[in-house]
Amino acid sequence: MRILITGAFGQLGQALQSVLSKNSNYELICTGRRIKEGQEGIPLDIRNQVALKEIINTTAPDILINLAAMTNVDACELNPKLAGEINVAGLQHICDSFKGKIIHLSTDYVFDGKRTVPYHERDMTNPIGNYGKSKLAGENAIKLSGIKSIIIRTSWVYSNY
């Protein structure tokens, strides 16, 4: 199975590579906006739909795991346009370019945080900042595309990376 990972060189991407690379049934295609020396991967900014389509057509993945995102909450508040370009338009490019299964990482920031009990996936969303709003709009782009997908909302990510 060929798995294309966008944002493969961030914290979660590196941890995922470490786990998935141990299974010989998986062929990983790792992409990232910045690839450091010693890392093997394909440079990709998901805002560039032409490059994204070319990589998808060339590598023919079975599954795409999208970890590419603008995740700095404060930076999203300062630059909502950039947050939208990455977290919404970038995801729309993925949906327009890939017709396989997508696993997408989102956030609990799609909620307002006012509940005193844990949120359920079907609870009403109400993001209060640009980061949460852009991530929710990205989720909606996936849902509206009709592509088979899994959206994972997480609050804390920790790893060796």
C-alpha positions as CSV (number, residue, x, y, z in Angstrom):
1,M,0.0,0.0,0.0
2,R,1.4,3.4,-1.0
3,I,0.8,6.2,1.5
4,L,1.5,9.8,0.7
5,I,2.1,11.9,3.8
6,T,1.9,15.7,3.5
7,G,3.6,17.5,6.3
8,A,5.7,14.4,6.9
9,F,8.6,16.2,8.6
10,G,6.7,17.9,11.4
11,Q,6.4,16.4,14.9
12,L,3.5,14.0,14.1
13,G,4.8,13.2,10.6
14,Q,8.2,12.1,11.9
15,A,6.5,9.9,14.6
16,L,4.2,8.4,12.0
17,Q,7.1,7.7,9.6
18,S,8.9,5.9,12.4
19,V,5.9,3.6,13.1
20,L,4.8,3.0,9.5
21,S,8.3,2.4,8.1
22,K,8.5,-0.7,10.3
23,N,5.8,-2.4,8.2
24,S,7.0,-3.7,4.9
25,N,3.4,-3.6,3.5
26,Y,3.6,0.2,3.4
27,E,5.5,2.3,0.9
28,L,5.7,5.8,2.3
29,I,5.9,8.9,0.1
30,C,6.9,11.7,2.4
31,T,6.4,15.3,1.5
32,G,7.0,18.6,3.3
33,R,7.5,22.3,2.8
34,R,10.9,22.1,4.4
35,I,13.1,19.0,4.1
36,K,16.3,19.1,6.2
37,E,19.5,17.6,5.1
38,G,19.5,13.9,5.7
39,Q,15.7,13.6,5.4
40,E,14.3,11.7,2.3
41,G,11.3,13.3,0.8
42,I,9.7,15.4,-1.9
43,P,9.4,19.1,-1.4
44,L,5.7,20.2,-1.4
45,D,3.7,23.2,-0.3
46,I,0.0,22.1,-0.5
47,R,-0.8,25.7,-1.6
48,N,0.7,24.8,-5.0
49,Q,-2.0,22.7,-6.6
50,V,0.1,22.1,-9.8
51,A,2.9,20.5,-7.8
52,L,0.5,18.6,-5.7
53,K,-1.3,17.1,-8.7
54,E,2.0,16.2,-10.3
55,I,3.2,14.4,-7.1
56,I,-0.1,12.5,-6.8
57,N,-0.1,11.5,-10.5
58,T,3.5,10.4,-10.4
59,T,3.4,8.5,-7.1
60,A,-0.2,7.1,-7.4
61,P,-0.9,6.7,-3.6
62,D,-3.6,4.6,-2.2
63,I,-4.1,6.7,0.9
64,L,-3.2,10.3,1.6
65,I,-2.5,11.4,5.2
66,N,-2.7,15.1,5.5
67,L,-0.6,16.5,8.3
68,A,0.3,19.7,6.5
69,A,-1.1,22.7,8.3
70,M,-0.5,26.1,9.8
71,T,-0.7,25.1,13.5
72,N,0.8,28.1,15.3
73,V,-2.3,29.5,16.9
74,D,-0.9,32.9,17.5
75,A,0.5,33.2,14.0
76,C,-3.0,32.3,12.6
77,E,-4.5,35.1,14.6
78,L,-1.9,37.5,13.1
79,N,-2.2,36.2,9.6
80,P,-5.6,34.8,8.9
81,K,-5.1,35.0,5.1
82,L,-2.1,32.7,5.3
83,A,-4.0,30.3,7.7
84,G,-6.8,30.1,5.1
85,E,-4.4,29.5,2.2
86,I,-2.8,26.6,4.0
87,N,-5.6,25.1,6.2
88,V,-8.5,25.6,3.8
89,A,-7.3,26.2,0.2
90,G,-4.4,23.7,0.6
91,L,-7.0,21.1,1.7
92,Q,-9.3,22.0,-1.1
93,H,-6.3,21.4,-3.5
94,I,-5.9,17.9,-2.0
95,C,-9.6,17.1,-2.4
96,D,-9.5,18.4,-6.0
97,S,-6.3,16.4,-6.9
98,F,-6.8,13.1,-5.1
99,K,-9.7,10.7,-5.3
100,G,-8.5,8.0,-2.9
101,K,-8.9,7.8,0.9
102,I,-7.8,10.7,3.0
103,I,-6.9,10.8,6.7
104,H,-6.8,14.4,7.9
105,L,-5.5,15.7,11.2
106,S,-7.7,18.5,12.7
107,T,-8.0,20.0,16.1
108,D,-10.2,20.5,19.1
109,Y,-10.0,24.3,18.4
110,V,-13.0,23.7,16.2
111,F,-14.9,23.9,19.5
112,D,-15.2,26.9,21.8
113,G,-13.9,25.2,24.9
114,K,-16.8,26.1,27.1
115,R,-18.0,22.6,27.9
116,T,-17.1,21.1,31.2
117,V,-17.2,17.5,29.9
118,P,-15.4,16.0,26.9
119,Y,-16.6,16.9,23.4
120,H,-18.2,14.2,21.2
121,E,-17.4,14.2,17.5
122,R,-21.0,15.2,16.7
123,D,-21.1,18.1,19.0
124,M,-21.8,21.5,17.5
125,T,-18.6,23.3,16.5
126,N,-18.0,26.9,17.4
127,P,-14.4,28.0,16.8
128,I,-13.4,31.3,18.4
129,G,-10.2,32.0,16.7
130,N,-8.7,32.0,13.2
131,Y,-6.8,28.8,13.7
132,G,-10.0,26.9,14.7
133,K,-12.1,28.6,12.0
134,S,-9.5,27.7,9.3
135,K,-9.3,24.0,10.5
136,L,-13.1,23.7,10.5
137,A,-13.3,25.2,7.0
138,G,-10.7,22.6,5.9
139,E,-12.8,19.8,7.5
140,N,-15.8,21.1,5.6
141,A,-13.9,21.1,2.3
142,I,-13.2,17.4,2.8
143,K,-16.8,16.6,3.8
144,L,-18.2,18.5,0.8
145,S,-15.8,16.8,-1.6
146,G,-17.5,13.4,-1.0
147,I,-14.1,11.7,-0.7
148,K,-13.8,8.8,1.7
149,S,-12.1,10.3,4.7
150,I,-11.3,10.2,8.4
151,I,-11.0,13.4,10.2
152,I,-9.1,13.2,13.5
153,R,-9.5,16.0,16.0
154,T,-6.8,16.1,18.6
155,S,-5.8,18.5,21.3
156,W,-2.3,17.5,22.3
157,V,0.4,15.8,20.3
158,Y,3.6,14.7,21.9
159,S,6.5,12.5,20.7
160,N,10.2,12.1,20.7
161,Y,10.3,14.8,17.9
